[in-house]
């Protein structure tokens, strides 16, 4: 379909409309285009979000580091194991890696793609290494009944299949309402806020580079009946199309001559209030990740009375559910390999963000005279002391 520009010349055989004024002129309008949104997926969200947006970067790092720093506890029934091959595997998943680094990457995959994949590399004596698989390289293979059977892992032209039925791989995913096999990334829900935040920065930078001029209309209103020559018309049209179109050229000043006048029709940066728009977008991004905006230094959010309260809410509402479901999934996956009855749990007593709640619990339990020492230990999450019996 041919484009009809507002300044298009009429053909020679085209009858011009009746003019009520003797003076000739034209108006070149700049109309808004449709909004363009970034593509989702692990690669798109990683590039546009984690690698380009400071709010997304801080949210992911804050969540991943807090969750990965939580140590693990291993129970067999009511007995706690302080030394066990499963704990050694989680602390040293493979050569050159430590447990904190592995889980920080795992949580990063989960937050940016909604999926995380672990592979167990076995030897003759049992599982000896754990490896993470990048989500953008994985395709879930399903059977005729629709249930997942294996993971297809591809790097370039090389592909291999990892079966799921023998416990060789684990697929962690977040809830997705419209997909049975892949998870939904939190950043997908805040994709509009992410684009607004990024576009605000790009637009502000373009305005600064081009002396911060608003958009509007170019009006030609000569004082007499003279019209633009063909050369002047073509030069002006070329300048408008090539020199003042696109975000990178936003705000570039026009050089006006020969009866040309600029009429501002767009909103100024002050009217658009970019700072408030960026802060609102930042709060939406933080909301999608479950991070209190106060922890990110975003102004205008007074939901929490102080920083300590916001930090406790962050751990209670976001970090603890994330590491609890991860611990259960990994325990159910690796526990049967080492023996029945093994249970993996996070050690909440060693989370600094919950120290005030833990101190308050200990004070309440200590002040209860009707509880025995063993009952007090169980109330705060510890096992009973082993009783020694002396024979005659």
C-alpha positions in Angstrom: 0.0 0.0 0.0 1.4 3.4 -1.0 2.2 5.9 1.7 0.5 9.3 1.5 2.6 11.9 3.2 0.9 15.1 4.4 3.2 17.1 2.2 2.6 15.0 -1.0 2.4 17.0 -4.3 -0.7 16.4 -6.4 -0.4 15.0 -9.9 -0.8 17.2 -12.9 -4.2 15.7 -13.8 -5.5 15.9 -10.2 -7.9 18.7 -9.5 -7.0 20.8 -6.5 -9.6 21.6 -3.9 -11.2 25.0 -3.9 -9.2 27.6 -1.9 -10.8 30.2 0.1 -7.5 32.1 0.7 -5.0 33.4 -1.7 -1.9 32.4 0.3 -0.6 28.9 -0.1 0.9 26.8 2.7 1.2 23.4 4.3 1.4 21.8 7.7 3.6 18.7 8.4 2.3 16.7 11.4 4.2 14.1 13.4 1.9 11.4 14.5 2.6 8.8 17.2 3.3 5.3 16.2 2.0 2.2 17.9 3.8 1.1 21.0 6.5 -1.5 20.4 7.2 -4.1 23.1 10.2 -6.2 23.7 10.2 -9.9 23.0 10.0 -12.3 25.9 12.0 -15.5 26.4 15.2 -16.1 28.3 17.5 -14.4 25.8 15.3 -11.3 25.4 14.6 -10.8 29.1 18.3 -11.3 29.9 19.5 -8.7 27.4 16.7 -6.1 27.8 16.3 -6.7 31.6 19.2 -8.1 33.5 21.9 -6.8 31.2 20.4 -3.4 30.5 18.0 -2.4 33.3 19.4 -1.6 36.8 16.2 -2.4 38.6 15.9 -5.9 37.1 19.6 -6.5 37.7 19.4 -5.6 41.3 16.1 -7.6 41.9 17.6 -10.8 40.4 20.9 -10.4 42.2 19.2 -9.6 45.5 16.9 -12.6 45.3 19.5 -15.1 44.0 22.2 -14.1 46.4 19.9 -14.2 49.4 18.4 -17.6 48.5 21.8 -19.1 47.6 23.4 -18.0 50.9 20.9 -20.0 52.9 22.5 -23.3 54.1 20.9 -26.7 53.9 19.9 -29.1 56.6 19.5 -32.9 56.0 17.1 -35.0 58.1 16.4 -38.7 58.1 13.2 -39.0 60.0 13.9 -36.8 63.1 17.6 -37.3 63.0 19.7 -34.5 61.6 22.8 -35.4 59.5 25.7 -32.9 59.8 27.9 -34.9 57.5 26.5 -36.8 54.5 27.4 -37.4 50.8 24.3 -35.5 49.7 25.4 -32.4 51.6 28.9 -32.8 50.1 27.4 -32.9 46.6 25.4 -29.8 47.2 28.4 -28.0 48.6 30.8 -29.1 45.8 28.5 -29.9 42.8 31.4 -30.3 40.4 35.1 -29.4 39.9 35.7 -25.7 39.9 32.3 -24.8 41.3 30.8 -24.3 44.8 27.3 -24.8 46.1 26.5 -21.0 46.5 27.6 -20.3 42.9 25.5 -23.1 41.5 22.4 -22.1 43.4 22.8 -18.4 42.6 22.9 -19.3 38.9 19.9 -21.7 39.3 17.8 -19.0 40.9 18.8 -16.6 38.2 17.7 -19.0 35.5 14.4 -19.5 37.4 13.7 -15.7 37.8 14.6 -14.8 34.2 13.0 -17.7 32.3 10.7 -19.4 34.8 12.7 -22.6 34.3 15.8 -24.1 35.8 17.4 -27.4 34.7 19.8 -29.6 36.7 21.6 -32.6 35.3 23.0 -35.4 37.5 26.2 -37.0 36.1 26.6 -40.5 37.6 29.6 -42.7 38.2 29.8 -46.3 39.2 29.3 -45.5 42.9 26.4 -43.1 42.5 25.9 -39.4 41.6 29.1 -37.5 41.7 28.4 -34.1 39.9 25.6 -31.7 39.3 25.5 -29.4 36.3 23.2 -26.5 35.3 21.7 -26.4 31.8 20.9 -23.0 30.2 17.1 -22.7 29.7 17.4 -21.3 26.2 19.2 -24.5 25.1 16.5 -26.9 26.4 13.4 -28.3 24.7 11.0 -30.5 26.6 10.3 -33.8 24.7 6.8 -35.2 25.3 5.2 -38.5 24.5 2.0 -39.3 22.8 0.0 -38.7 26.0 1.5 -35.2 26.4 3.7 -36.0 29.5 7.3 -34.9 29.4 9.8 -37.8 28.7 13.1 -36.1 28.2 15.0 -32.9 27.8 16.7 -32.1 24.4 19.8 -30.1 25.1 21.3 -28.4 22.0 24.4 -26.2 21.6 24.8 -25.2 17.9 24.5 -28.3 15.8 25.2 -30.6 18.7 22.2 -32.1 20.5 21.7 -34.8 23.1 18.7 -36.2 24.9 18.5 -36.5 28.7 15.8 -38.8 30.0 13.6 -37.8 32.9 12.3 -41.1 34.0 15.5 -42.3 35.6 16.1 -39.2 37.6 19.0 -38.0 35.6 17.7 -34.5 35.2 15.4 -32.2 37.2 13.2 -29.5 35.8 12.3 -26.7 38.2 9.6 -24.3 36.9 7.3 -21.5 38.1 3.6 -21.6 37.6 2.4 -20.9 34.1 -1.3 -20.6 33.5 -1.2 -21.4 29.8 1.7 -23.8 29.4 2.0 -27.4 30.7 5.7 -27.9 30.2 7.4 -24.5 30.7 7.4 -22.0 33.6 6.4 -18.3 33.5 9.1 -15.8 34.3 8.3 -13.0 36.8 9.8 -10.4 34.5 7.3 -11.4 31.7 4.5 -9.9 33.9 6.4 -6.7 34.2 7.5 -6.5 30.5 5.5 -3.3 29.8 7.1 -1.6 32.9 10.5 -2.8 31.7 10.0 -1.3 28.3 8.8 2.0 29.8 11.8 2.2 32.1 14.2 1.5 29.3 12.5 3.8 26.8 12.5 6.6 29.3 16.2 6.3 29.6 16.7 6.2 25.8 14.4 9.2 25.2 16.0 11.3 27.9 19.5 10.5 26.5 18.3 11.5 23.0 16.9 14.7 24.3 20.1 15.6 26.0 22.1 14.8 22.9 19.8 16.9 20.7 19.3 19.9 23.0 16.0 18.8 24.4 13.5 20.1 21.8 9.9 18.9 21.8 8.1 17.5 18.7 5.3 19.3 16.9 4.2 20.7 13.5 6.1 22.5 10.8 3.9 25.3 9.4 4.6 27.1 6.1 2.7 30.4 6.0 4.3 32.9 3.6 3.4 36.5 3.8 2.6 36.7 0.1 1.2 34.3 -2.5 4.6 32.8 -3.3 4.9 29.0 -3.1 7.9 26.8 -2.3 9.9 25.9 -5.4 10.3 22.2 -6.3 13.9 22.1 -5.0 12.9 23.7 -1.7 10.0 21.3 -1.3 12.1 18.2 -1.9 14.9 19.4 0.3 12.5 20.1 3.2 10.8 16.8 2.8 14.1 14.9 2.8 15.3 16.7 5.9 12.1 15.8 7.7 12.2 12.2 6.7 15.9 11.5 7.2 17.0 14.0 9.8 14.2 14.1 12.4 12.7 10.6 12.5 13.5 8.0 15.2 14.2 8.0 18.9 17.9 8.5 18.3 17.2 11.8 16.6 14.5 12.9 19.1 14.6 16.6 19.9 17.0 17.6 17.2 16.5 21.3 16.4 15.1 22.5 13.1 16.7 25.3 11.0 13.7 27.4 9.8 13.7 29.9 6.9 11.4 31.4 4.2 8.1 31.6 6.1 8.5 28.4 8.1 7.3 28.3 11.7 7.5 25.6 14.3 4.4 24.9 16.4 5.0 22.7 19.4 2.3 20.1 19.7 4.0 17.4 21.9 4.4 17.2 25.7 7.5 18.5 27.2 9.7 16.3 29.4 8.3 18.2 32.4 4.7 17.5 31.3 5.5 13.8 30.7 7.3 13.7 34.1 9.8 11.1 33.1 11.1 10.7 36.7 7.7 9.8 38.1 7.1 7.4 35.2 10.4 5.7 35.7 9.8 5.4 39.4 6.3 3.9 38.8 7.8 1.4 36.3 10.5 0.5 38.8 7.9 -0.2 41.5 6.0 -2.5 39.0 9.2 -4.4 38.2 10.0 -4.8 41.9 6.5 -5.9 42.6 6.7 -8.7 40.0 9.9 -10.0 41.7 8.5 -9.6 45.2 11.2 -7.2 46.3 10.0 -4.2 48.5 10.9 -1.0 46.6 12.4 0.4 49.8 15.2 -2.1 49.5 16.1 -0.8 46.0 16.1 2.9 47.0 13.0 3.8 44.9 11.5 7.0 46.2 7.8 7.5 46.9 7.1 4.1 48.5 6.1 4.2 52.2 4.5 0.8 52.5 6.9 -0.3 55.2 7.7 1.7 58.4 11.4 1.1 58.2 14.1 -0.8 56.3 14.2 -3.7 58.8 10.5 -4.3 58.3 10.9 -4.3 54.6 13.8 -6.7 54.8 11.8 -9.2 56.9 8.9 -9.0 54.5 11.3 -9.7 51.6 12.5 -12.9 53.3 9.1 -14.0 54.6 7.1 -13.5 51.4 9.7 -14.0 48.7 13.0 -15.7 49.7 11.7 -18.4 52.0 9.0 -19.7 49.6 11.5 -19.8 46.8 14.2 -21.8 48.7 11.6 -24.0 50.4 10.1 -25.3 47.1 13.6 -25.7 45.7 14.7 -27.7 48.7 11.7 -30.0 48.4 12.2 -30.5 44.7 15.9 -31.3 45.0 15.3 -33.5 48.1 12.7 -35.5 46.3 15.0 -35.8 43.3 18.3 -36.8 45.0 17.0 -38.2 48.3 16.0 -41.7 47.0 19.5 -42.1 45.4 21.1 -42.0 48.9 18.4 -43.8 50.8 14.7 -43.6 51.7 13.5 -41.1 54.3 16.0 -38.3 53.6 14.6 -34.8 53.7 16.3 -31.6 52.7 15.3 -28.3 54.4 16.8 -24.8 54.5 18.3 -23.6 57.8 16.2 -20.6 58.7 18.1 -20.0 61.9 21.1 -18.8 60.0 19.2 -16.2 57.9 20.3 -12.8 59.1 17.2 -11.1 57.9 15.1 -13.2 60.3 17.3 -12.7 63.4 14.8 -10.3 65.1 11.9 -12.8 64.7 14.2 -15.6 65.9 15.2 -13.7 69.0 11.6 -12.9 69.8 10.7 -16.6 69.5 13.5 -17.7 71.8 12.5 -15.1 74.4 8.8 -16.3 74.4 9.9 -20.0 74.6 12.4 -19.3 77.4 9.8 -17.5 79.4 7.4 -20.5 79.3 7.9 -22.3 82.7 5.4 -25.1 81.8 7.6 -26.4 79.0 10.5 -28.9 79.6 13.9 -28.4 78.0 13.2 -31.0 75.3 9.8 -29.3 74.5 11.5 -25.9 74.2 14.1 -27.4 71.9 11.4 -28.8 69.7 9.5 -25.5 69.7 12.4 -23.6 68.2 13.2 -26.4 65.7 15.8 -28.5 67.4 15.7 -32.2 68.2 15.5 -33.6 71.7 18.8 -34.2 73.5 19.9 -37.9 73.5 19.4 -39.4 77.0 22.1 -41.5 78.5 21.4 -44.4 80.7 24.0 -45.7 83.1 23.9 -49.4 84.0 24.9 -50.8 87.3 
